[in-house]
């Protein structure tokens, strides 16, 4: 069913491509720090990058498209919004540029949308805004959208709330779309994001505009818990577990939506926060007899992002690597030490202090260290030296004889495998190796030397 829905959107998108060709569009991508958070097994920024790149592969020939981002250069700077590429008939350039966007800062979506609308010029067109949270810079993003509509520009702002559950954020995004004749959508995962992008791209000009849109009122909770990386940082929307305690009992977790708790009697509570690697709290919280109670939990933490590169040429290979985190700083008094973690996901939410990242591809490893301060996003280059063995086997009577690869110098891990492919690839640390294939009474071996970033092609046959 999912594949049929996606195929339908692609078909409609392609059918409309002739009519769309003259209408420019601007993609606006959220690069605030919260985009390092995970949706499923991947960070939201990785999912969004790939979704935009996939959209560009389907983009109608001759239709101009540009790219803007916010929060991608500096932390704690609401002026950090930028047009990265003016509208042009070069979707491949957008697909390439989007891969280099690194989340760092705050959510200045309204300013980025204004800049994108200006980049479209006087012609009709659309702004496609992808964001994962509430506006934290402009006090009224809906007013910014209304100003764009009043300017006479025939620009539709299509908003996509990616993994957004905050009703305030959803109301803001809906209001921005309605003010400009755009479409407001939400997407919970990668497939829904792809569908939402296709819908937005297929709506190049404004539809009916609301005459006086206002952000819808949202239910008032009894307690609002705000979790921040630092005292001045944007609120977090996930990647932590909120525990609401009364005495020693946990009476609620996380809130629905995150950080908002309803149906609580007045009284005194405590709030603790757990992340995958460390915990904070408990912090005292009071729910008054009337009106909401509010409490903030400051994690005193930042994001550490591994950027794995080949040595010496510096080619990006993060997607091939497994990355392990090793905290090096002593924990604060009263806090348990943060746990080590190993994952294919390159971003770690870590407490302030010094940490080491170790990357591995095949039997090759490399490491680097960095200090992380509260609210900071540190992108840490991790150099890794490895080469590739391309191995074929002939004359063993079966397509998948056992393969043994043993290091003859150094202490690199051995490889023992039964690859099913006719052409098997092994990534190995530089050094001298003995490669053997074994099946029944048949045996063949060869000694090879692997160099960093070099490829060795070997065909093994049984010894006479």
The 8 nearest C-alpha neighbors of each residue, nearest first, counted from 0:
[[1, 3, 2, 4, 5, 6, 7, 190],
 [0, 2, 4, 3, 5, 190, 6, 191],
 [3, 1, 5, 4, 0, 6, 7, 190],
 [2, 4, 6, 0, 1, 5, 7, 8],
 [5, 3, 7, 1, 6, 2, 0, 8],
 [4, 6, 2, 8, 7, 3, 9, 1],
 [5, 7, 3, 9, 4, 8, 2, 10],
 [8, 6, 10, 4, 5, 9, 3, 11],
 [9, 7, 11, 5, 10, 6, 12, 4],
 [8, 10, 12, 6, 7, 11, 13, 5],
 [11, 9, 7, 13, 12, 8, 14, 6],
 [12, 10, 14, 8, 13, 9, 15, 7],
 [11, 13, 9, 15, 10, 14, 201, 8],
 [12, 14, 16, 10, 15, 11, 9, 59],
 [15, 13, 11, 16, 12, 10, 17, 9],
 [14, 16, 12, 13, 18, 17, 11, 19],
 [15, 17, 19, 13, 59, 18, 14, 20],
 [16, 18, 19, 20, 15, 14, 59, 13],
 [19, 17, 16, 15, 20, 21, 22, 14],
 [20, 18, 16, 22, 17, 21, 15, 203],
 [19, 21, 62, 61, 17, 18, 22, 16],
 [22, 20, 62, 19, 23, 18, 61, 63],
 [23, 21, 124, 19, 20, 203, 62, 123],
 [24, 22, 63, 124, 64, 62, 86, 21],
 [25, 23, 125, 64, 124, 126, 65, 63],
 [24, 26, 65, 126, 66, 64, 115, 127],
 [25, 27, 66, 127, 126, 65, 67, 128],
 [28, 26, 128, 67, 68, 127, 66, 129],
 [29, 27, 68, 129, 128, 30, 26, 67],
 [28, 30, 130, 69, 31, 68, 129, 27],
 [31, 29, 102, 70, 71, 69, 34, 28],
 [30, 32, 104, 70, 105, 102, 103, 106],
 [31, 33, 103, 102, 104, 34, 35, 30],
 [32, 34, 35, 31, 36, 235, 236, 131],
 [35, 33, 43, 44, 36, 32, 31, 30],
 [36, 34, 42, 33, 43, 44, 32, 37],
 [37, 35, 34, 42, 33, 238, 43, 38],
 [38, 36, 42, 41, 43, 39, 40, 35],
 [37, 39, 43, 41, 42, 40, 188, 36],
 [38, 40, 41, 37, 188, 42, 43, 189],
 [39, 41, 38, 37, 42, 344, 343, 43],
 [42, 40, 37, 39, 38, 344, 43, 45],
 [41, 43, 37, 35, 36, 45, 44, 38],
 [42, 44, 46, 34, 45, 37, 38, 36],
 [43, 45, 47, 34, 42, 46, 48, 35],
 [46, 44, 48, 42, 47, 43, 49, 41],
 [45, 47, 43, 49, 44, 48, 50, 189],
 [46, 48, 50, 44, 49, 45, 43, 51],
 [49, 47, 45, 51, 50, 46, 97, 98],
 [48, 50, 52, 46, 47, 51, 53, 45],
 [49, 51, 47, 53, 52, 48, 193, 46],
 [52, 50, 54, 48, 53, 49, 47, 55],
 [51, 53, 94, 49, 55, 54, 50, 48],
 [54, 52, 50, 56, 55, 51, 49, 57],
 [55, 53, 51, 57, 56, 52, 50, 58],
 [54, 56, 58, 52, 90, 57, 53, 94],
 [55, 57, 53, 54, 58, 52, 90, 91],
 [58, 56, 55, 54, 59, 53, 13, 9],
 [57, 59, 55, 56, 54, 60, 90, 62],
 [60, 58, 16, 62, 61, 20, 57, 13],
 [59, 61, 62, 58, 20, 88, 16, 63],
 [60, 62, 88, 20, 59, 63, 21, 89],
 [61, 63, 20, 21, 60, 88, 59, 23],
 [64, 62, 87, 88, 23, 86, 61, 24],
 [63, 65, 86, 24, 87, 23, 25, 88],
 [66, 64, 86, 25, 85, 84, 26, 24],
 [65, 67, 26, 84, 25, 83, 27, 82],
 [68, 66, 82, 27, 83, 81, 26, 28],
 [69, 67, 28, 27, 81, 80, 29, 30],
 [68, 70, 80, 30, 71, 79, 29, 107],
 [69, 71, 104, 31, 30, 105, 79, 103],
 [72, 70, 102, 30, 103, 101, 69, 100],
 [73, 71, 70, 103, 79, 104, 74, 101],
 [74, 72, 104, 103, 76, 71, 70, 79],
 [73, 75, 104, 103, 76, 105, 375, 70],
 [74, 76, 104, 105, 77, 73, 232, 231],
 [77, 75, 78, 74, 79, 73, 105, 104],
 [76, 78, 79, 136, 107, 105, 75, 106],
 [79, 77, 76, 80, 107, 110, 69, 70],
 [78, 80, 70, 77, 76, 69, 72, 73],
 [81, 79, 69, 111, 78, 68, 70, 110],
 [82, 80, 67, 68, 83, 69, 111, 79],
 [81, 83, 67, 84, 66, 115, 68, 85],
 [82, 84, 67, 66, 81, 85, 68, 65],
 [85, 83, 65, 66, 82, 86, 67, 93],
 [84, 86, 65, 118, 87, 82, 66, 83],
 [87, 85, 65, 64, 63, 23, 84, 25],
 [88, 86, 63, 64, 89, 85, 65, 62],
 [87, 89, 63, 61, 62, 90, 64, 86],
 [88, 90, 91, 87, 92, 93, 63, 64],
 [91, 89, 93, 55, 92, 88, 94, 64],
 [92, 90, 94, 93, 89, 95, 55, 56],
 [91, 93, 95, 90, 94, 89, 96, 84],
 [92, 94, 96, 90, 95, 91, 97, 66],
 [95, 93, 52, 91, 92, 97, 96, 55],
 [96, 94, 92, 93, 97, 98, 91, 99],
 [97, 95, 93, 98, 99, 94, 92, 100],
 [96, 98, 99, 100, 94, 95, 48, 93],
 [97, 99, 96, 95, 100, 48, 94, 49],
 [98, 100, 97, 96, 101, 95, 48, 71],
 [101, 99, 97, 98, 71, 102, 30, 96],
 [100, 102, 71, 99, 30, 103, 72, 44],
 [103, 101, 30, 71, 31, 32, 70, 34],
 [104, 102, 32, 71, 74, 31, 376, 70],
 [105, 103, 74, 70, 31, 32, 73, 75],
 [104, 106, 31, 70, 75, 107, 77, 233],
 [105, 107, 134, 135, 31, 108, 70, 136],
 [106, 108, 136, 109, 110, 77, 105, 134],
 [107, 109, 111, 110, 106, 112, 134, 69],
 [108, 110, 112, 140, 111, 107, 113, 143],
 [111, 109, 113, 112, 108, 107, 114, 80],
 [110, 112, 108, 114, 80, 113, 109, 115],
 [111, 113, 115, 109, 110, 114, 108, 116],
 [114, 112, 110, 116, 111, 115, 109, 117],
 [115, 113, 117, 111, 116, 112, 118, 110],
 [114, 116, 118, 112, 117, 113, 25, 111],
 [117, 115, 113, 119, 118, 114, 112, 126],
 [118, 116, 114, 115, 119, 120, 113, 121],
 [117, 119, 115, 120, 116, 85, 114, 86],
 [120, 118, 116, 117, 115, 124, 122, 121],
 [121, 119, 118, 117, 122, 116, 152, 123],
 [120, 122, 152, 123, 119, 153, 117, 151],
 [123, 121, 120, 124, 119, 153, 152, 22],
 [124, 122, 153, 154, 204, 22, 121, 152],
 [123, 125, 23, 154, 22, 204, 24, 203],
 [126, 124, 155, 24, 154, 203, 156, 204],
 [125, 127, 156, 25, 24, 157, 26, 155],
 [128, 126, 157, 26, 27, 158, 156, 25],
 [127, 129, 27, 158, 159, 157, 126, 26],
 [130, 128, 159, 28, 29, 27, 160, 158],
 [131, 129, 29, 160, 161, 132, 128, 159],
 [130, 132, 161, 163, 160, 162, 34, 29],
 [133, 131, 130, 168, 163, 134, 236, 160],
 [132, 134, 168, 135, 167, 106, 131, 165],
 [135, 133, 106, 136, 107, 108, 132, 137],
 [136, 134, 106, 133, 137, 107, 233, 105],
 [135, 137, 107, 77, 134, 138, 106, 105],
 [136, 138, 139, 140, 135, 109, 134, 107],
 [139, 137, 136, 140, 135, 134, 142, 141],
 [138, 140, 141, 142, 137, 143, 171, 109],
 [141, 139, 143, 109, 142, 137, 138, 144],
 [140, 142, 175, 144, 139, 143, 174, 145],
 [143, 141, 145, 140, 144, 139, 146, 175],
 [142, 144, 140, 146, 141, 145, 109, 147],
 [143, 145, 147, 141, 175, 142, 146, 178],
 [144, 146, 142, 148, 147, 178, 143, 149],
 [147, 145, 149, 143, 148, 144, 150, 142],
 [146, 148, 144, 150, 145, 149, 143, 152],
 [147, 149, 145, 146, 179, 150, 151, 152],
 [150, 148, 146, 151, 147, 145, 152, 144],
 [151, 149, 147, 148, 152, 146, 145, 153],
 [152, 150, 149, 148, 153, 147, 121, 154],
 [153, 151, 154, 150, 121, 148, 147, 123],
 [154, 152, 123, 151, 205, 124, 155, 122],
 [153, 155, 124, 125, 152, 123, 205, 156],
 [156, 154, 205, 181, 125, 179, 180, 204],
 [157, 155, 126, 181, 176, 125, 179, 127],
 [158, 156, 182, 181, 127, 176, 183, 126],
 [157, 159, 128, 183, 172, 127, 184, 176],
 [160, 158, 184, 129, 185, 161, 128, 183],
 [159, 161, 185, 163, 130, 131, 186, 129],
 [160, 162, 131, 186, 163, 130, 185, 159],
 [163, 161, 187, 131, 186, 160, 164, 188],
 [164, 162, 161, 160, 131, 165, 132, 185],
 [163, 165, 256, 166, 162, 257, 169, 168],
 [164, 166, 168, 167, 163, 256, 169, 257],
 [167, 165, 169, 168, 170, 164, 217, 256],
 [168, 166, 170, 165, 169, 171, 217, 133],
 [167, 169, 133, 171, 165, 170, 166, 132],
 [168, 170, 166, 172, 171, 167, 173, 165],
 [169, 171, 214, 173, 167, 168, 172, 215],
 [172, 170, 168, 174, 169, 173, 214, 167],
 [171, 173, 175, 169, 174, 170, 158, 168],
 [174, 172, 183, 170, 176, 175, 171, 169],
 [173, 175, 177, 171, 214, 172, 176, 141],
 [176, 174, 141, 172, 144, 178, 173, 177],
 [175, 177, 181, 156, 173, 182, 174, 179],
 [176, 178, 174, 180, 179, 209, 175, 208],
 [179, 177, 209, 175, 145, 208, 176, 212],
 [180, 178, 155, 181, 148, 177, 176, 208],
 [181, 179, 208, 206, 205, 207, 177, 155],
 [182, 180, 176, 155, 157, 156, 179, 177],
 [181, 183, 157, 176, 158, 184, 180, 177],
 [184, 182, 158, 173, 176, 157, 159, 172],
 [185, 183, 159, 158, 160, 182, 195, 186],
 [184, 186, 160, 159, 161, 187, 183, 163],
 [187, 185, 161, 191, 192, 188, 162, 160],
 [186, 188, 162, 161, 191, 185, 192, 189],
 [189, 187, 191, 190, 186, 192, 38, 162],
 [188, 190, 192, 191, 46, 193, 187, 50],
 [189, 191, 193, 192, 188, 194, 5, 1],
 [192, 190, 186, 194, 193, 188, 189, 195],
 [193, 191, 186, 189, 195, 190, 194, 196],
 [194, 192, 190, 196, 191, 195, 50, 189],
 [195, 193, 191, 197, 192, 196, 198, 190],
 [194, 196, 192, 198, 197, 193, 191, 199],
 [195, 197, 199, 193, 194, 198, 200, 192],
 [196, 198, 200, 194, 195, 199, 201, 193],
 [199, 197, 195, 201, 196, 200, 194, 202],
 [198, 200, 196, 202, 201, 197, 157, 195],
 [199, 201, 197, 202, 198, 196, 203, 127],
 [200, 202, 198, 199, 12, 203, 197, 15],
 [203, 201, 199, 200, 204, 198, 205, 125],
 [202, 204, 125, 124, 201, 22, 200, 19],
 [205, 203, 124, 202, 155, 123, 125, 154],
 [206, 204, 180, 155, 181, 154, 153, 179],
 [205, 207, 180, 208, 181, 204, 155, 179],
 [208, 206, 180, 205, 209, 177, 179, 181],
 [207, 209, 180, 178, 179, 177, 210, 206],
 [208, 210, 178, 177, 212, 211, 207, 180],
 [211, 209, 208, 212, 178, 177, 207, 145],
 [210, 212, 209, 213, 178, 145, 208, 177],
 [213, 211, 209, 178, 174, 210, 177, 214],
 [214, 212, 174, 215, 211, 141, 171, 170],
 [213, 215, 170, 174, 171, 216, 212, 141],
 [214, 216, 170, 213, 217, 174, 171, 167],
 [217, 215, 214, 218, 170, 167, 213, 166],
 [216, 218, 166, 215, 219, 167, 170, 214],
 [219, 217, 220, 216, 166, 261, 167, 221],
 [218, 220, 217, 221, 291, 261, 290, 222],
 [221, 219, 261, 222, 260, 259, 291, 218],
 [220, 222, 291, 261, 260, 292, 263, 286],
 [223, 221, 292, 291, 260, 220, 293, 259],
 [222, 224, 259, 293, 258, 292, 225, 260],
 [225, 223, 258, 294, 295, 293, 259, 222],
 [226, 224, 295, 234, 258, 296, 294, 223],
 [225, 227, 296, 235, 234, 295, 297, 224],
 [228, 226, 234, 297, 229, 235, 232, 298],
 [227, 229, 298, 374, 300, 299, 297, 232],
 [230, 228, 232, 374, 299, 227, 373, 231],
 [229, 231, 232, 297, 227, 228, 299, 374],
 [232, 230, 229, 233, 75, 227, 374, 228],
 [231, 233, 229, 230, 227, 228, 374, 234],
 [232, 234, 227, 105, 235, 135, 231, 106],
 [235, 233, 227, 226, 225, 232, 236, 228],
 [236, 234, 226, 227, 237, 233, 33, 225],
 [235, 237, 257, 234, 132, 238, 33, 163],
 [236, 238, 239, 235, 36, 257, 240, 37],
 [239, 237, 36, 274, 37, 240, 236, 235],
 [238, 240, 274, 237, 273, 272, 241, 275],
 [241, 239, 273, 272, 253, 274, 242, 252],
 [240, 242, 253, 272, 252, 271, 239, 243],
 [241, 243, 252, 271, 270, 272, 251, 244],
 [244, 242, 270, 251, 249, 250, 252, 269],
 [245, 243, 249, 269, 248, 250, 268, 270],
 [246, 244, 268, 248, 247, 269, 249, 250],
 [245, 247, 248, 244, 268, 269, 249, 267],
 [246, 248, 245, 244, 249, 269, 250, 243],
 [247, 249, 244, 245, 246, 250, 243, 251],
 [250, 248, 244, 243, 251, 242, 245, 247],
 [249, 251, 244, 243, 248, 245, 252, 242],
 [252, 250, 243, 249, 242, 253, 254, 244],
 [251, 253, 242, 241, 254, 243, 240, 250],
 [252, 254, 241, 257, 240, 258, 242, 255],
 [255, 253, 257, 259, 260, 258, 256, 252],
 [256, 254, 257, 259, 260, 253, 258, 261],
 [255, 257, 254, 164, 259, 165, 258, 166],
 [258, 256, 254, 255, 253, 259, 236, 165],
 [257, 259, 224, 254, 223, 253, 225, 256],
 [260, 258, 223, 254, 257, 256, 255, 220],
 [259, 261, 254, 222, 220, 221, 223, 255],
 [260, 262, 220, 221, 263, 259, 222, 254],
 [263, 261, 264, 221, 260, 220, 222, 265],
 [262, 264, 261, 221, 265, 260, 286, 222],
 [265, 263, 266, 262, 286, 288, 221, 287],
 [266, 264, 286, 288, 287, 263, 267, 285],
 [265, 267, 286, 285, 264, 268, 287, 288],
 [266, 268, 285, 284, 286, 269, 265, 245],
 [267, 269, 284, 245, 244, 285, 283, 266],
 [268, 270, 283, 244, 282, 284, 281, 243],
 [269, 271, 243, 281, 282, 242, 244, 283],
 [272, 270, 281, 280, 242, 279, 241, 282],
 [273, 271, 241, 279, 240, 278, 242, 280],
 [272, 274, 278, 240, 239, 277, 279, 241],
 [273, 275, 239, 277, 276, 278, 240, 238],
 [274, 276, 277, 273, 239, 238, 348, 338],
 [275, 277, 337, 338, 274, 349, 339, 278],
 [278, 276, 337, 274, 273, 275, 338, 336],
 [277, 279, 273, 272, 274, 280, 276, 334],
 [280, 278, 272, 271, 298, 273, 281, 277],
 [281, 279, 271, 282, 272, 270, 278, 296],
 [280, 282, 271, 270, 269, 279, 283, 272],
 [283, 281, 280, 270, 269, 271, 284, 296],
 [282, 284, 269, 268, 270, 281, 285, 267],
 [285, 283, 268, 269, 294, 267, 282, 286],
 [286, 284, 267, 266, 292, 268, 287, 283],
 [285, 287, 292, 265, 266, 222, 267, 291],
 [288, 286, 265, 289, 292, 285, 290, 266],
 [287, 289, 265, 286, 290, 264, 266, 291],
 [290, 288, 287, 291, 265, 286, 221, 292],
 [289, 291, 287, 292, 221, 288, 219, 286],
 [292, 290, 221, 222, 220, 293, 286, 289],
 [291, 293, 222, 286, 285, 221, 287, 223],
 [292, 294, 223, 222, 224, 291, 295, 284],
 [293, 295, 224, 284, 225, 223, 296, 292],
 [296, 294, 225, 224, 226, 297, 293, 227],
 [295, 297, 226, 298, 225, 227, 294, 282],
 [296, 298, 227, 229, 299, 228, 226, 230],
 [297, 299, 228, 300, 227, 296, 279, 229],
 [300, 298, 373, 229, 228, 297, 350, 351],
 [299, 301, 350, 373, 351, 228, 298, 349],
 [302, 300, 374, 375, 373, 349, 348, 376],
 [301, 303, 376, 348, 347, 349, 377, 304],
 [302, 304, 377, 347, 346, 376, 378, 348],
 [305, 303, 346, 378, 345, 379, 377, 347],
 [304, 306, 345, 379, 307, 378, 380, 346],
 [307, 305, 380, 379, 381, 317, 308, 378],
 [306, 308, 317, 381, 316, 380, 382, 305],
 [309, 307, 315, 313, 382, 314, 316, 383],
 [310, 308, 313, 383, 314, 382, 384, 311],
 [311, 309, 384, 312, 383, 382, 313, 308],
 [310, 312, 313, 309, 384, 451, 382, 452],
 [313, 311, 310, 314, 309, 308, 452, 315],
 [314, 312, 309, 308, 310, 311, 315, 382],
 [313, 315, 309, 308, 312, 316, 310, 307],
 [314, 316, 308, 317, 307, 313, 309, 306],
 [317, 315, 319, 318, 307, 308, 314, 320],
 [318, 316, 307, 320, 319, 306, 315, 308],
 [317, 319, 316, 320, 343, 315, 321, 344],
 [320, 318, 317, 316, 360, 321, 343, 359],
 [321, 319, 360, 317, 359, 318, 358, 322],
 [320, 322, 343, 359, 358, 342, 360, 323],
 [323, 321, 358, 342, 357, 341, 343, 320],
 [322, 324, 341, 357, 340, 356, 342, 358],
 [325, 323, 356, 340, 339, 355, 341, 326],
 [324, 326, 355, 339, 354, 327, 356, 323],
 [327, 325, 354, 328, 355, 353, 324, 339],
 [326, 328, 354, 353, 325, 329, 355, 352],
 [329, 327, 353, 352, 326, 330, 354, 351],
 [328, 330, 331, 327, 336, 352, 326, 332],
 [331, 329, 336, 334, 328, 332, 335, 337],
 [332, 330, 334, 333, 329, 335, 336, 328],
 [331, 333, 334, 330, 335, 329, 336, 279],
 [332, 334, 331, 335, 330, 336, 279, 280],
 [335, 333, 331, 332, 330, 336, 278, 279],
 [334, 336, 337, 330, 333, 277, 278, 331],
 [337, 335, 330, 338, 334, 277, 329, 331],
 [338, 336, 277, 276, 335, 339, 326, 330],
 [339, 337, 276, 336, 340, 277, 326, 325],
 [338, 340, 325, 324, 337, 326, 341, 276],
 [341, 339, 324, 323, 338, 342, 325, 276],
 [342, 340, 323, 322, 324, 321, 339, 343],
 [341, 343, 344, 322, 321, 323, 340, 345],
 [342, 344, 321, 322, 345, 320, 341, 318],
 [343, 345, 342, 346, 41, 42, 322, 40],
 [344, 346, 305, 304, 343, 322, 347, 317],
 [347, 345, 304, 303, 344, 305, 35, 302],
 [348, 346, 303, 302, 349, 304, 345, 324],
 [347, 349, 302, 301, 303, 346, 300, 350],
 [350, 348, 300, 301, 347, 302, 351, 303],
 [351, 349, 300, 299, 352, 301, 348, 277],
 [352, 350, 372, 300, 371, 373, 299, 349],
 [353, 351, 370, 328, 371, 350, 354, 372],
 [352, 354, 370, 328, 327, 369, 371, 326],
 [355, 353, 326, 327, 368, 369, 325, 370],
 [354, 356, 368, 325, 367, 324, 326, 357],
 [355, 357, 324, 366, 367, 323, 325, 368],
 [358, 356, 366, 323, 322, 365, 355, 324],
 [357, 359, 322, 365, 364, 321, 320, 366],
 [358, 360, 364, 321, 320, 363, 361, 322],
 [361, 359, 320, 363, 362, 319, 426, 364],
 [360, 362, 426, 363, 427, 359, 425, 428],
 [361, 363, 427, 412, 428, 360, 411, 364],
 [364, 362, 428, 360, 359, 361, 427, 385],
 [365, 363, 359, 358, 383, 362, 360, 357],
 [364, 366, 383, 358, 357, 382, 381, 359],
 [365, 367, 357, 356, 381, 358, 355, 364],
 [366, 368, 381, 356, 355, 357, 369, 365],
 [369, 367, 355, 354, 356, 353, 366, 370],
 [370, 368, 353, 354, 371, 355, 379, 367],
 [369, 371, 353, 352, 354, 372, 368, 351],
 [370, 372, 351, 352, 301, 353, 369, 375],
 [373, 371, 351, 375, 301, 374, 300, 370],
 [374, 372, 300, 299, 301, 229, 375, 351],
 [375, 373, 301, 228, 229, 300, 232, 372],
 [374, 376, 301, 373, 372, 377, 302, 371],
 [375, 377, 302, 103, 301, 303, 378, 374],
 [378, 376, 303, 379, 304, 302, 375, 371],
 [377, 379, 304, 305, 303, 306, 376, 380],
 [378, 380, 305, 306, 304, 377, 381, 369],
 [381, 379, 306, 307, 305, 382, 378, 308],
 [380, 382, 307, 367, 366, 306, 308, 379],
 [383, 381, 308, 310, 309, 365, 307, 380],
 [382, 384, 365, 309, 310, 308, 364, 381],
 [385, 383, 310, 451, 309, 428, 363, 382],
 [386, 384, 428, 451, 427, 429, 452, 363],
 [385, 387, 452, 451, 453, 427, 450, 426],
 [386, 388, 426, 454, 425, 427, 455, 453],
 [387, 389, 455, 425, 424, 454, 390, 456],
 [390, 388, 424, 456, 423, 455, 457, 387],
 [391, 389, 457, 423, 422, 458, 388, 456],
 [390, 392, 458, 422, 421, 459, 457, 423],
 [393, 391, 459, 458, 460, 390, 394, 421],
 [394, 392, 460, 395, 459, 391, 458, 461],
 [393, 395, 396, 460, 461, 392, 397, 459],
 [396, 394, 397, 393, 438, 441, 461, 400],
 [395, 397, 394, 398, 393, 438, 400, 399],
 [398, 396, 395, 399, 400, 438, 394, 393],
 [399, 397, 400, 421, 419, 396, 392, 395],
 [398, 400, 419, 397, 417, 418, 401, 420],
 [401, 399, 438, 437, 417, 436, 397, 402],
 [400, 402, 417, 437, 436, 416, 438, 399],
 [403, 401, 436, 416, 435, 415, 417, 400],
 [402, 404, 415, 435, 414, 434, 436, 405],
 [403, 405, 434, 414, 433, 413, 435, 432],
 [406, 404, 413, 433, 432, 407, 403, 414],
 [405, 407, 432, 408, 411, 431, 413, 433],
 [408, 406, 432, 431, 405, 433, 409, 430],
 [409, 407, 406, 431, 430, 410, 432, 411],
 [408, 410, 411, 406, 407, 430, 431, 412],
 [409, 411, 412, 408, 406, 407, 413, 405],
 [412, 410, 409, 406, 362, 413, 428, 363],
 [411, 413, 362, 410, 414, 406, 405, 363],
 [412, 414, 405, 404, 406, 411, 415, 403],
 [413, 415, 404, 403, 416, 405, 412, 402],
 [416, 414, 403, 402, 404, 413, 401, 417],
 [415, 417, 402, 401, 418, 414, 403, 400],
 [416, 418, 401, 399, 402, 400, 419, 415],
 [419, 417, 420, 399, 416, 423, 402, 401],
 [420, 418, 399, 417, 421, 398, 423, 400],
 [419, 421, 422, 423, 418, 399, 398, 391],
 [422, 420, 391, 423, 419, 398, 392, 399],
 [421, 423, 391, 420, 390, 389, 424, 392],
 [424, 422, 390, 420, 389, 421, 418, 391],
 [425, 423, 389, 388, 390, 387, 426, 422],
 [426, 424, 388, 387, 427, 389, 423, 361],
 [425, 427, 387, 361, 386, 388, 385, 360],
 [428, 426, 385, 362, 386, 361, 363, 387],
 [427, 429, 363, 385, 362, 384, 386, 430],
 [430, 428, 450, 449, 451, 385, 427, 386],
 [429, 431, 449, 448, 428, 408, 432, 450],
 [430, 432, 448, 407, 447, 408, 406, 449],
 [433, 431, 406, 407, 447, 405, 446, 448],
 [432, 434, 446, 405, 404, 445, 447, 435],
 [433, 435, 404, 445, 444, 403, 446, 432],
 [434, 436, 444, 403, 443, 402, 404, 433],
 [437, 435, 402, 443, 401, 442, 400, 444],
 [436, 438, 442, 401, 400, 441, 402, 435],
 [439, 437, 400, 441, 440, 395, 401, 442],
 [440, 438, 441, 437, 442, 395, 400, 396],
 [439, 441, 438, 442, 437, 395, 461, 443],
 [440, 442, 438, 439, 461, 437, 395, 443],
 [443, 441, 437, 461, 436, 462, 440, 438],
 [442, 444, 461, 462, 436, 460, 435, 459],
 [445, 443, 435, 434, 436, 459, 433, 442],
 [444, 446, 434, 433, 447, 435, 443, 459],
 [445, 447, 433, 432, 434, 444, 448, 431],
 [448, 446, 432, 431, 433, 445, 449, 434],
 [447, 449, 431, 430, 432, 450, 446, 429],
 [450, 448, 429, 430, 386, 431, 447, 451],
 [451, 449, 429, 453, 386, 452, 448, 430],
 [450, 452, 385, 386, 384, 453, 429, 449],
 [451, 453, 386, 385, 450, 454, 384, 309],
 [454, 452, 386, 450, 451, 387, 455, 449],
 [455, 453, 387, 388, 386, 456, 452, 389],
 [454, 456, 388, 389, 387, 457, 453, 449],
 [457, 455, 389, 390, 388, 454, 458, 391],
 [456, 458, 390, 389, 391, 455, 459, 388],
 [459, 457, 391, 392, 390, 460, 456, 393],
 [458, 460, 392, 443, 391, 393, 457, 444],
 [459, 461, 393, 443, 394, 392, 462, 458],
 [462, 460, 443, 442, 441, 463, 394, 395],
 [461, 463, 443, 442, 460, 441, 444, 459],
 [462, 461, 443, 460, 442, 441, 394, 440]]
